[in-house]
Amino acid sequence: MERIMQGVVHGRTIELERDPQITDGSQVEIVLRLSRLPGPPPGWNSGSTTTAAGMMAEHWTDDDDSILEQIHRDRGRDSRREPAE
């Protein structure tokens, strides 16, 4: 028998949303999976108006600018080849 149920973890105890209708003392196998993400990533300020890119601004270097400029130039270049005769 297999059932999918929701519950809340309290230390080593899981409080199920409803009665599992399994005889008390029965051996069961449990597979745990978060039903939703637990919250924002570490360091995220919920009141922040800064974009993800803005959060990395302090780590940005001149080399990063050069790399992006090269990518922009490469994208503008015609990469098609003439057909072989």
PDB file of N, CA, C and O in Angstrom:
ATOM      1  N   MET A   1       0.851  -1.174   0.000  1.00  0.00           N
ATOM      2  CA  MET A   1       0.000   0.000   0.000  1.00  0.00           C
ATOM      3  C   MET A   1       0.899   1.240   0.000  1.00  0.00           C
ATOM      4  O   MET A   1       1.920   1.274   0.687  1.00  0.00           O
ATOM      5  N   GLU A   2       0.511   2.257  -0.776  1.00  0.00           N
ATOM      6  CA  GLU A   2       1.286   3.488  -0.845  1.00  0.00           C
ATOM      7  C   GLU A   2       0.345   4.674  -0.780  1.00  0.00           C
ATOM      8  O   GLU A   2      -0.688   4.697  -1.449  1.00  0.00           O
ATOM      9  N   ARG A   3       0.707   5.659   0.030  1.00  0.00           N
ATOM     10  CA  ARG A   3      -0.077   6.890   0.144  1.00  0.00           C
ATOM     11  C   ARG A   3       0.854   8.075   0.124  1.00  0.00           C
ATOM     12  O   ARG A   3       1.968   8.009   0.643  1.00  0.00           O
ATOM     13  N   ILE A   4       0.402   9.160  -0.475  1.00  0.00           N
ATOM     14  CA  ILE A   4       1.149  10.419  -0.440  1.00  0.00           C
ATOM     15  C   ILE A   4       0.385  11.353   0.472  1.00  0.00           C
ATOM     16  O   ILE A   4      -0.795  11.628   0.256  1.00  0.00           O
ATOM     17  N   MET A   5       1.076  11.842   1.504  1.00  0.00           N
ATOM     18  CA  MET A   5       0.444  12.729   2.476  1.00  0.00           C
ATOM     19  C   MET A   5       1.359  13.919   2.738  1.00  0.00           C
ATOM     20  O   MET A   5       2.560  13.865   2.476  1.00  0.00           O
ATOM     21  N   GLN A   6       0.784  14.970   3.247  1.00  0.00           N
ATOM     22  CA  GLN A   6       1.542  16.155   3.630  1.00  0.00           C
ATOM     23  C   GLN A   6       1.684  16.153   5.144  1.00  0.00           C
ATOM     24  O   GLN A   6       0.874  15.557   5.855  1.00  0.00           O
ATOM     25  N   GLY A   7       2.712  16.819   5.626  1.00  0.00           N
ATOM     26  CA  GLY A   7       2.921  16.899   7.065  1.00  0.00           C
ATOM     27  C   GLY A   7       3.903  18.000   7.401  1.00  0.00           C
ATOM     28  O   GLY A   7       4.431  18.681   6.522  1.00  0.00           O
ATOM     29  N   VAL A   8       4.134  18.158   8.686  1.00  0.00           N
ATOM     30  CA  VAL A   8       5.062  19.173   9.185  1.00  0.00           C
ATOM     31  C   VAL A   8       6.068  18.480  10.096  1.00  0.00           C
ATOM     32  O   VAL A   8       5.693  17.687  10.960  1.00  0.00           O
ATOM     33  N   VAL A   9       7.354  18.786   9.893  1.00  0.00           N
ATOM     34  CA  VAL A   9       8.415  18.181  10.686  1.00  0.00           C
ATOM     35  C   VAL A   9       8.613  18.982  11.969  1.00  0.00           C
ATOM     36  O   VAL A   9       8.712  20.208  11.937  1.00  0.00           O
ATOM     37  N   HIS A  10       8.670  18.276  13.100  1.00  0.00           N
ATOM     38  CA  HIS A  10       8.964  18.854  14.412  1.00  0.00           C
ATOM     39  C   HIS A  10      10.080  18.006  15.016  1.00  0.00           C
ATOM     40  O   HIS A  10       9.816  17.041  15.734  1.00  0.00           O
ATOM     41  N   GLY A  11      11.318  18.369  14.724  1.00  0.00           N
ATOM     42  CA  GLY A  11      12.433  17.551  15.208  1.00  0.00           C
ATOM     43  C   GLY A  11      12.396  16.191  14.554  1.00  0.00           C
ATOM     44  O   GLY A  11      12.456  16.089  13.329  1.00  0.00           O
ATOM     45  N   ARG A  12      12.296  15.141  15.355  1.00  0.00           N
ATOM     46  CA  ARG A  12      12.251  13.777  14.818  1.00  0.00           C
ATOM     47  C   ARG A  12      10.825  13.283  14.623  1.00  0.00           C
ATOM     48  O   ARG A  12      10.617  12.118  14.282  1.00  0.00           O
ATOM     49  N   THR A  13       9.850  14.142  14.831  1.00  0.00           N
ATOM     50  CA  THR A  13       8.440  13.778  14.678  1.00  0.00           C
ATOM     51  C   THR A  13       7.849  14.468  13.457  1.00  0.00           C
ATOM     52  O   THR A  13       8.141  15.637  13.207  1.00  0.00           O
ATOM     53  N   ILE A  14       7.028  13.767  12.700  1.00  0.00           N
ATOM     54  CA  ILE A  14       6.324  14.356  11.558  1.00  0.00           C
ATOM     55  C   ILE A  14       4.835  14.314  11.864  1.00  0.00           C
ATOM     56  O   ILE A  14       4.255  13.245  12.054  1.00  0.00           O
ATOM     57  N   GLU A  15       4.225  15.494  11.908  1.00  0.00           N
ATOM     58  CA  GLU A  15       2.789  15.596  12.161  1.00  0.00           C
ATOM     59  C   GLU A  15       2.071  15.578  10.813  1.00  0.00           C
ATOM     60  O   GLU A  15       2.220  16.506  10.018  1.00  0.00           O
ATOM     61  N   LEU A  16       1.295  14.528  10.555  1.00  0.00           N
ATOM     62  CA  LEU A  16       0.595  14.378   9.282  1.00  0.00           C
ATOM     63  C   LEU A  16      -0.669  15.228   9.266  1.00  0.00           C
ATOM     64  O   LEU A  16      -1.276  15.484  10.307  1.00  0.00           O
ATOM     65  N   GLU A  17      -1.056  15.662   8.068  1.00  0.00           N
ATOM     66  CA  GLU A  17      -2.242  16.517   7.925  1.00  0.00           C
ATOM     67  C   GLU A  17      -3.542  15.776   8.235  1.00  0.00           C
ATOM     68  O   GLU A  17      -4.551  16.398   8.566  1.00  0.00           O
ATOM     69  N   ARG A  18      -3.513  14.452   8.128  1.00  0.00           N
ATOM     70  CA  ARG A  18      -4.711  13.665   8.435  1.00  0.00           C
ATOM     71  C   ARG A  18      -4.282  12.285   8.919  1.00  0.00           C
ATOM     72  O   ARG A  18      -3.108  11.927   8.818  1.00  0.00           O
ATOM     73  N   ASP A  19      -5.207  11.527   9.433  1.00  0.00           N
ATOM     74  CA  ASP A  19      -4.945  10.181   9.942  1.00  0.00           C
ATOM     75  C   ASP A  19      -4.515   9.275   8.791  1.00  0.00           C
ATOM     76  O   ASP A  19      -5.229   9.180   7.792  1.00  0.00           O
ATOM     77  N   PRO A  20      -3.370   8.610   8.906  1.00  0.00           N
ATOM     78  CA  PRO A  20      -2.917   7.748   7.811  1.00  0.00           C
ATOM     79  C   PRO A  20      -3.708   6.441   7.700  1.00  0.00           C
ATOM     80  O   PRO A  20      -3.555   5.708   6.722  1.00  0.00           O
ATOM     81  N   GLN A  21      -4.547   6.146   8.687  1.00  0.00           N
ATOM     82  CA  GLN A  21      -5.352   4.924   8.705  1.00  0.00           C
ATOM     83  C   GLN A  21      -4.484   3.676   8.566  1.00  0.00           C
ATOM     84  O   GLN A  21      -4.768   2.771   7.781  1.00  0.00           O
ATOM     85  N   ILE A  22      -3.418   3.669   9.360  1.00  0.00           N
ATOM     86  CA  ILE A  22      -2.520   2.519   9.435  1.00  0.00           C
ATOM     87  C   ILE A  22      -2.517   2.082  10.899  1.00  0.00           C
ATOM     88  O   ILE A  22      -2.494   2.920  11.800  1.00  0.00           O
ATOM     89  N   THR A  23      -2.539   0.811  11.127  1.00  0.00           N
ATOM     90  CA  THR A  23      -2.565   0.280  12.483  1.00  0.00           C
ATOM     91  C   THR A  23      -1.375   0.791  13.281  1.00  0.00           C
ATOM     92  O   THR A  23      -0.236   0.745  12.816  1.00  0.00           O
ATOM     93  N   ASP A  24      -1.651   1.281  14.489  1.00  0.00           N
ATOM     94  CA  ASP A  24      -0.614   1.805  15.364  1.00  0.00           C
ATOM     95  C   ASP A  24       0.459   0.743  15.596  1.00  0.00           C
ATOM     96  O   ASP A  24       0.139  -0.410  15.887  1.00  0.00           O
ATOM     97  N   GLY A  25       1.712   1.122  15.470  1.00  0.00           N
ATOM     98  CA  GLY A  25       2.831   0.204  15.661  1.00  0.00           C
ATOM     99  C   GLY A  25       3.286  -0.473  14.392  1.00  0.00           C
ATOM    100  O   GLY A  25       4.255  -1.232  14.422  1.00  0.00           O
ATOM    101  N   SER A  26       2.615  -0.225  13.262  1.00  0.00           N
ATOM    102  CA  SER A  26       3.007  -0.837  11.987  1.00  0.00           C
ATOM    103  C   SER A  26       4.346  -0.270  11.522  1.00  0.00           C
ATOM    104  O   SER A  26       4.635   0.911  11.711  1.00  0.00           O
ATOM    105  N   GLN A  27       5.148  -1.122  10.919  1.00  0.00           N
ATOM    106  CA  GLN A  27       6.413  -0.687  10.324  1.00  0.00           C
ATOM    107  C   GLN A  27       6.108  -0.007   8.985  1.00  0.00           C
ATOM    108  O   GLN A  27       5.357  -0.547   8.173  1.00  0.00           O
ATOM    109  N   VAL A  28       6.687   1.173   8.753  1.00  0.00           N
ATOM    110  CA  VAL A  28       6.492   1.884   7.491  1.00  0.00           C
ATOM    111  C   VAL A  28       7.835   2.365   6.957  1.00  0.00           C
ATOM    112  O   VAL A  28       8.805   2.479   7.706  1.00  0.00           O
ATOM    113  N   GLU A  29       7.884   2.641   5.680  1.00  0.00           N
ATOM    114  CA  GLU A  29       9.059   3.237   5.051  1.00  0.00           C
ATOM    115  C   GLU A  29       8.680   4.646   4.635  1.00  0.00           C
ATOM    116  O   GLU A  29       7.630   4.852   4.027  1.00  0.00           O
ATOM    117  N   ILE A  30       9.511   5.605   4.951  1.00  0.00           N
ATOM    118  CA  ILE A  30       9.215   7.012   4.697  1.00  0.00           C
ATOM    119  C   ILE A  30      10.199   7.580   3.672  1.00  0.00           C
ATOM    120  O   ILE A  30      11.408   7.385   3.796  1.00  0.00           O
ATOM    121  N   VAL A  31       9.685   8.276   2.668  1.00  0.00           N
ATOM    122  CA  VAL A  31      10.498   9.021   1.706  1.00  0.00           C
ATOM    123  C   VAL A  31      10.149  10.482   1.914  1.00  0.00           C
ATOM    124  O   VAL A  31       8.991  10.868   1.759  1.00  0.00           O
ATOM    125  N   LEU A  32      11.140  11.310   2.267  1.00  0.00           N
ATOM    126  CA  LEU A  32      10.887  12.723   2.531  1.00  0.00           C
ATOM    127  C   LEU A  32      11.233  13.572   1.321  1.00  0.00           C
ATOM    128  O   LEU A  32      12.274  13.381   0.692  1.00  0.00           O
ATOM    129  N   ARG A  33      10.354  14.508   1.002  1.00  0.00           N
ATOM    130  CA  ARG A  33      10.571  15.451  -0.094  1.00  0.00           C
ATOM    131  C   ARG A  33       9.880  16.742   0.313  1.00  0.00           C
ATOM    132  O   ARG A  33       8.711  16.731   0.700  1.00  0.00           O
ATOM    133  N   LEU A  34      10.605  17.862   0.227  1.00  0.00           N
ATOM    134  CA  LEU A  34       9.994  19.145   0.554  1.00  0.00           C
ATOM    135  C   LEU A  34       8.892  19.446  -0.445  1.00  0.00           C
ATOM    136  O   LEU A  34       9.096  19.324  -1.653  1.00  0.00           O
ATOM    137  N   SER A  35       7.728  19.839   0.049  1.00  0.00           N
ATOM    138  CA  SER A  35       6.618  20.128  -0.852  1.00  0.00           C
ATOM    139  C   SER A  35       6.743  21.512  -1.480  1.00  0.00           C
ATOM    140  O   SER A  35       6.073  21.806  -2.469  1.00  0.00           O
ATOM    141  N   ARG A  36       7.593  22.360  -0.915  1.00  0.00           N
ATOM    142  CA  ARG A  36       7.896  23.673  -1.495  1.00  0.00           C
ATOM    143  C   ARG A  36       9.233  24.116  -0.945  1.00  0.00           C
ATOM    144  O   ARG A  36       9.708  23.583   0.058  1.00  0.00           O
ATOM    145  N   LEU A  37       9.829  25.075  -1.588  1.00  0.00           N
ATOM    146  CA  LEU A  37      11.122  25.561  -1.119  1.00  0.00           C
ATOM    147  C   LEU A  37      10.956  26.196   0.251  1.00  0.00           C
ATOM    148  O   LEU A  37       9.952  26.862   0.504  1.00  0.00           O
ATOM    149  N   PRO A  38      11.913  26.003   1.129  1.00  0.00           N
ATOM    150  CA  PRO A  38      11.772  26.504   2.490  1.00  0.00           C
ATOM    151  C   PRO A  38      11.873  28.011   2.629  1.00  0.00           C
ATOM    152  O   PRO A  38      11.507  28.545   3.675  1.00  0.00           O
ATOM    153  N   GLY A  39      12.347  28.706   1.635  1.00  0.00           N
ATOM    154  CA  GLY A  39      12.448  30.158   1.738  1.00  0.00           C
ATOM    155  C   GLY A  39      13.440  30.711   0.737  1.00  0.00           C
ATOM    156  O   GLY A  39      13.944  29.978  -0.113  1.00  0.00           O
ATOM    157  N   PRO A  40      13.723  31.990   0.830  1.00  0.00           N
ATOM    158  CA  PRO A  40      14.643  32.614  -0.118  1.00  0.00           C
ATOM    159  C   PRO A  40      16.073  32.125   0.088  1.00  0.00           C
ATOM    160  O   PRO A  40      16.403  31.610   1.156  1.00  0.00           O
ATOM    161  N   PRO A  41      16.923  32.283  -0.924  1.00  0.00           N
ATOM    162  CA  PRO A  41      18.312  31.846  -0.794  1.00  0.00           C
ATOM    163  C   PRO A  41      19.039  32.651   0.277  1.00  0.00           C
ATOM    164  O   PRO A  41      18.628  33.768   0.592  1.00  0.00           O
ATOM    165  N   PRO A  42      20.111  32.101   0.841  1.00  0.00           N
ATOM    166  CA  PRO A  42      20.861  32.812   1.872  1.00  0.00           C
ATOM    167  C   PRO A  42      21.355  34.165   1.370  1.00  0.00           C
ATOM    168  O   PRO A  42      21.817  34.277   0.235  1.00  0.00           O
ATOM    169  N   GLY A  43      21.261  35.174   2.198  1.00  0.00           N
ATOM    170  CA  GLY A  43      21.726  36.502   1.850  1.00  0.00           C
ATOM    171  C   GLY A  43      20.688  37.357   1.156  1.00  0.00           C
ATOM    172  O   GLY A  43      20.926  38.542   0.919  1.00  0.00           O
ATOM    173  N   TRP A  44      19.541  36.784   0.824  1.00  0.00           N
ATOM    174  CA  TRP A  44      18.501  37.535   0.125  1.00  0.00           C
ATOM    175  C   TRP A  44      17.758  38.421   1.109  1.00  0.00           C
ATOM    176  O   TRP A  44      17.337  37.969   2.174  1.00  0.00           O
ATOM    177  N   ASN A  45      17.602  39.674   0.748  1.00  0.00           N
ATOM    178  CA  ASN A  45      16.846  40.611   1.570  1.00  0.00           C
ATOM    179  C   ASN A  45      15.490  40.793   0.906  1.00  0.00           C
ATOM    180  O   ASN A  45      15.420  41.324  -0.203  1.00  0.00           O
ATOM    181  N   SER A  46      14.426  40.372   1.547  1.00  0.00           N
ATOM    182  CA  SER A  46      13.103  40.398   0.922  1.00  0.00           C
ATOM    183  C   SER A  46      12.659  41.812   0.563  1.00  0.00           C
ATOM    184  O   SER A  46      11.828  41.983  -0.329  1.00  0.00           O
ATOM    185  N   GLY A  47      13.191  42.825   1.233  1.00  0.00           N
ATOM    186  CA  GLY A  47      12.815  44.202   0.922  1.00  0.00           C
ATOM    187  C   GLY A  47      13.714  44.832  -0.128  1.00  0.00           C
ATOM    188  O   GLY A  47      13.557  46.007  -0.460  1.00  0.00           O
ATOM    189  N   SER A  48      14.657  44.054  -0.652  1.00  0.00           N
ATOM    190  CA  SER A  48      15.624  44.580  -1.606  1.00  0.00           C
ATOM    191  C   SER A  48      15.000  44.803  -2.979  1.00  0.00           C
ATOM    192  O   SER A  48      14.203  43.990  -3.448  1.00  0.00           O
ATOM    193  N   THR A  49      15.365  45.901  -3.612  1.00  0.00           N
ATOM    194  CA  THR A  49      14.923  46.159  -4.984  1.00  0.00           C
ATOM    195  C   THR A  49      16.061  45.888  -5.963  1.00  0.00           C
ATOM    196  O   THR A  49      15.924  46.135  -7.161  1.00  0.00           O
ATOM    197  N   THR A  50      17.179  45.383  -5.460  1.00  0.00           N
ATOM    198  CA  THR A  50      18.337  45.078  -6.284  1.00  0.00           C
ATOM    199  C   THR A  50      18.104  43.785  -7.055  1.00  0.00           C
ATOM    200  O   THR A  50      17.595  42.809  -6.504  1.00  0.00           O
ATOM    201  N   THR A  51      18.477  43.782  -8.324  1.00  0.00           N
ATOM    202  CA  THR A  51      18.357  42.570  -9.133  1.00  0.00           C
ATOM    203  C   THR A  51      19.466  41.589  -8.770  1.00  0.00           C
ATOM    204  O   THR A  51      20.408  41.942  -8.060  1.00  0.00           O
ATOM    205  N   ALA A  52      19.350  40.365  -9.256  1.00  0.00           N
ATOM    206  CA  ALA A  52      20.384  39.368  -8.990  1.00  0.00           C
ATOM    207  C   ALA A  52      21.732  39.838  -9.528  1.00  0.00           C
ATOM    208  O   ALA A  52      22.763  39.639  -8.884  1.00  0.00           O
ATOM    209  N   ALA A  53      21.729  40.458 -10.704  1.00  0.00           N
ATOM    210  CA  ALA A  53      22.982  40.965 -11.267  1.00  0.00           C
ATOM    211  C   ALA A  53      23.549  42.072 -10.378  1.00  0.00           C
ATOM    212  O   ALA A  53      24.763  42.166 -10.194  1.00  0.00           O
ATOM    213  N   GLY A  54      22.680  42.897  -9.838  1.00  0.00           N
ATOM    214  CA  GLY A  54      23.128  43.969  -8.955  1.00  0.00           C
ATOM    215  C   GLY A  54      23.751  43.440  -7.683  1.00  0.00           C
ATOM    216  O   GLY A  54      24.645  44.069  -7.116  1.00  0.00           O
ATOM    217  N   MET A  55      23.283  42.284  -7.228  1.00  0.00           N
ATOM    218  CA  MET A  55      23.850  41.690  -6.025  1.00  0.00           C
ATOM    219  C   MET A  55      25.291  41.238  -6.250  1.00  0.00           C
ATOM    220  O   MET A  55      26.050  41.096  -5.292  1.00  0.00           O
ATOM    221  N   MET A  56      25.674  41.010  -7.506  1.00  0.00           N
ATOM    222  CA  MET A  56      27.029  40.572  -7.829  1.00  0.00           C
ATOM    223  C   MET A  56      27.949  41.736  -8.198  1.00  0.00           C
ATOM    224  O   MET A  56      29.119  41.515  -8.510  1.00  0.00           O
ATOM    225  N   ALA A  57      27.445  42.961  -8.166  1.00  0.00           N
ATOM    226  CA  ALA A  57      28.200  44.128  -8.624  1.00  0.00           C
ATOM    227  C   ALA A  57      29.542  44.280  -7.915  1.00  0.00           C
ATOM    228  O   ALA A  57      30.523  44.677  -8.543  1.00  0.00           O
ATOM    229  N   GLU A  58      29.603  43.979  -6.648  1.00  0.00           N
ATOM    230  CA  GLU A  58      30.860  44.152  -5.912  1.00  0.00           C
ATOM    231  C   GLU A  58      31.932  43.157  -6.347  1.00  0.00           C
ATOM    232  O   GLU A  58      33.112  43.353  -6.054  1.00  0.00           O
ATOM    233  N   HIS A  59      31.534  42.086  -7.048  1.00  0.00           N
ATOM    234  CA  HIS A  59      32.481  41.069  -7.509  1.00  0.00           C
ATOM    235  C   HIS A  59      32.874  41.269  -8.977  1.00  0.00           C
ATOM    236  O   HIS A  59      33.705  40.524  -9.497  1.00  0.00           O
ATOM    237  N   TRP A  60      32.286  42.266  -9.649  1.00  0.00           N
ATOM    238  CA  TRP A  60      32.502  42.498 -11.079  1.00  0.00           C
ATOM    239  C   TRP A  60      33.885  43.093 -11.323  1.00  0.00           C
ATOM    240  O   TRP A  60      34.346  43.935 -10.553  1.00  0.00           O
ATOM    241  N   THR A  61      34.546  42.655 -12.393  1.00  0.00           N
ATOM    242  CA  THR A  61      35.885  43.166 -12.715  1.00  0.00           C
ATOM    243  C   THR A  61      35.911  43.690 -14.145  1.00  0.00           C
ATOM    244  O   THR A  61      34.974  43.486 -14.918  1.00  0.00           O
ATOM    245  N   ASP A  62      37.011  44.375 -14.481  1.00  0.00           N
ATOM    246  CA  ASP A  62      37.192  44.854 -15.856  1.00  0.00           C
ATOM    247  C   ASP A  62      37.285  43.677 -16.834  1.00  0.00           C
ATOM    248  O   ASP A  62      36.859  43.789 -17.984  1.00  0.00           O
ATOM    249  N   ASP A  63      37.840  42.553 -16.377  1.00  0.00           N
ATOM    250  CA  ASP A  63      37.915  41.357 -17.229  1.00  0.00           C
ATOM    251  C   ASP A  63      36.514  40.887 -17.609  1.00  0.00           C
ATOM    252  O   ASP A  63      36.294  40.444 -18.736  1.00  0.00           O
ATOM    253  N   ASP A  64      35.569  40.979 -16.680  1.00  0.00           N
ATOM    254  CA  ASP A  64      34.187  40.580 -16.976  1.00  0.00           C
ATOM    255  C   ASP A  64      33.604  41.470 -18.073  1.00  0.00           C
ATOM    256  O   ASP A  64      32.913  40.979 -18.966  1.00  0.00           O
ATOM    257  N   ASP A  65      33.876  42.768 -18.013  1.00  0.00           N
ATOM    258  CA  ASP A  65      33.418  43.680 -19.063  1.00  0.00           C
ATOM    259  C   ASP A  65      34.005  43.287 -20.409  1.00  0.00           C
ATOM    260  O   ASP A  65      33.296  43.276 -21.416  1.00  0.00           O
ATOM    261  N   SER A  66      35.297  42.966 -20.437  1.00  0.00           N
ATOM    262  CA  SER A  66      35.961  42.573 -21.687  1.00  0.00           C
ATOM    263  C   SER A  66      35.341  41.311 -22.269  1.00  0.00           C
ATOM    264  O   SER A  66      35.119  41.218 -23.476  1.00  0.00           O
ATOM    265  N   ILE A  67      35.067  40.350 -21.411  1.00  0.00           N
ATOM    266  CA  ILE A  67      34.458  39.091 -21.868  1.00  0.00           C
ATOM    267  C   ILE A  67      33.091  39.359 -22.488  1.00  0.00           C
ATOM    268  O   ILE A  67      32.792  38.835 -23.561  1.00  0.00           O
ATOM    269  N   LEU A  68      32.260  40.165 -21.835  1.00  0.00           N
ATOM    270  CA  LEU A  68      30.936  40.464 -22.371  1.00  0.00           C
ATOM    271  C   LEU A  68      31.016  41.236 -23.685  1.00  0.00           C
ATOM    272  O   LEU A  68      30.215  40.998 -24.589  1.00  0.00           O
ATOM    273  N   GLU A  69      31.966  42.150 -23.798  1.00  0.00           N
ATOM    274  CA  GLU A  69      32.142  42.887 -25.059  1.00  0.00           C
ATOM    275  C   GLU A  69      32.514  41.933 -26.189  1.00  0.00           C
ATOM    276  O   GLU A  69      32.008  42.067 -27.303  1.00  0.00           O
ATOM    277  N   GLN A  70      33.394  40.971 -25.912  1.00  0.00           N
ATOM    278  CA  GLN A  70      33.790  39.991 -26.927  1.00  0.00           C
ATOM    279  C   GLN A  70      32.598  39.143 -27.347  1.00  0.00           C
ATOM    280  O   GLN A  70      32.424  38.880 -28.537  1.00  0.00           O
ATOM    281  N   ILE A  71      31.782  38.713 -26.407  1.00  0.00           N
ATOM    282  CA  ILE A  71      30.579  37.932 -26.726  1.00  0.00           C
ATOM    283  C   ILE A  71      29.646  38.745 -27.605  1.00  0.00           C
ATOM    284  O   ILE A  71      29.089  38.225 -28.572  1.00  0.00           O
ATOM    285  N   HIS A  72      29.471  40.014 -27.276  1.00  0.00           N
ATOM    286  CA  HIS A  72      28.598  40.891 -28.063  1.00  0.00           C
ATOM    287  C   HIS A  72      29.112  41.026 -29.496  1.00  0.00           C
ATOM    288  O   HIS A  72      28.326  40.985 -30.443  1.00  0.00           O
ATOM    289  N   ARG A  73      30.429  41.189 -29.661  1.00  0.00           N
ATOM    290  CA  ARG A  73      31.017  41.290 -31.004  1.00  0.00           C
ATOM    291  C   ARG A  73      30.832  39.981 -31.775  1.00  0.00           C
ATOM    292  O   ARG A  73      30.487  39.995 -32.957  1.00  0.00           O
ATOM    293  N   ASP A  74      31.063  38.851 -31.099  1.00  0.00           N
ATOM    294  CA  ASP A  74      30.931  37.546 -31.761  1.00  0.00           C
ATOM    295  C   ASP A  74      29.492  37.288 -32.211  1.00  0.00           C
ATOM    296  O   ASP A  74      29.277  36.689 -33.265  1.00  0.00           O
ATOM    297  N   ARG A  75      28.530  37.722 -31.447  1.00  0.00           N
ATOM    298  CA  ARG A  75      27.127  37.517 -31.822  1.00  0.00           C
ATOM    299  C   ARG A  75      26.750  38.343 -33.051  1.00  0.00           C
ATOM    300  O   ARG A  75      25.885  37.940 -33.829  1.00  0.00           O
ATOM    301  N   GLY A  76      27.383  39.476 -33.224  1.00  0.00           N
ATOM    302  CA  GLY A  76      27.082  40.332 -34.360  1.00  0.00           C
ATOM    303  C   GLY A  76      27.768  39.891 -35.645  1.00  0.00           C
ATOM    304  O   GLY A  76      27.393  40.329 -36.733  1.00  0.00           O
ATOM    305  N   ARG A  77      28.762  39.033 -35.527  1.00  0.00           N
ATOM    306  CA  ARG A  77      29.533  38.570 -36.679  1.00  0.00           C
ATOM    307  C   ARG A  77      28.729  37.517 -37.437  1.00  0.00           C
ATOM    308  O   ARG A  77      28.113  36.642 -36.829  1.00  0.00           O
ATOM    309  N   ASP A  78      28.737  37.604 -38.759  1.00  0.00           N
ATOM    310  CA  ASP A  78      28.042  36.632 -39.607  1.00  0.00           C
ATOM    311  C   ASP A  78      28.813  35.315 -39.563  1.00  0.00           C
ATOM    312  O   ASP A  78      29.962  35.261 -40.003  1.00  0.00           O
ATOM    313  N   SER A  79      28.213  34.280 -39.052  1.00  0.00           N
ATOM    314  CA  SER A  79      28.899  33.001 -38.885  1.00  0.00           C
ATOM    315  C   SER A  79      28.559  32.008 -40.006  1.00  0.00           C
ATOM    316  O   SER A  79      29.018  30.866 -39.987  1.00  0.00           O
ATOM    317  N   ARG A  80      27.746  32.455 -40.988  1.00  0.00           N
ATOM    318  CA  ARG A  80      27.399  31.536 -42.097  1.00  0.00           C
ATOM    319  C   ARG A  80      28.571  31.413 -43.045  1.00  0.00           C
ATOM    320  O   ARG A  80      29.315  32.369 -43.265  1.00  0.00           O
ATOM    321  N   ARG A  81      28.726  30.226 -43.603  1.00  0.00           N
ATOM    322  CA  ARG A  81      29.795  29.986 -44.585  1.00  0.00           C
ATOM    323  C   ARG A  81      29.176  29.899 -45.967  1.00  0.00           C
ATOM    324  O   ARG A  81      28.009  29.543 -46.130  1.00  0.00           O
ATOM    325  N   GLU A  82      29.984  30.233 -46.951  1.00  0.00           N
ATOM    326  CA  GLU A  82      29.556  30.112 -48.340  1.00  0.00           C
ATOM    327  C   GLU A  82      29.432  28.612 -48.666  1.00  0.00           C
ATOM    328  O   GLU A  82      30.247  27.805 -48.219  1.00  0.00           O
ATOM    329  N   PRO A  83      28.413  28.255 -49.441  1.00  0.00           N
ATOM    330  CA  PRO A  83      28.266  26.828 -49.813  1.00  0.00           C
ATOM    331  C   PRO A  83      29.441  26.369 -50.673  1.00  0.00           C
ATOM    332  O   PRO A  83      29.941  27.114 -51.516  1.00  0.00           O
ATOM    333  N   ALA A  84      29.866  25.142 -50.446  1.00  0.00           N
ATOM    334  CA  ALA A  84      30.969  24.571 -51.241  1.00  0.00           C
ATOM    335  C   ALA A  84      30.442  24.218 -52.624  1.00  0.00           C
ATOM    336  O   ALA A  84      29.306  23.768 -52.778  1.00  0.00           O
ATOM    337  N   GLU A  85      31.277  24.428 -53.615  1.00  0.00           N
ATOM    338  CA  GLU A  85      30.867  24.126 -55.001  1.00  0.00           C
ATOM    339  C   GLU A  85      31.361  22.805 -55.450  1.00  0.00           C
ATOM    340  O   GLU A  85      31.105  22.403 -56.585  1.00  0.00           O
TER     341      GLU A  85
END
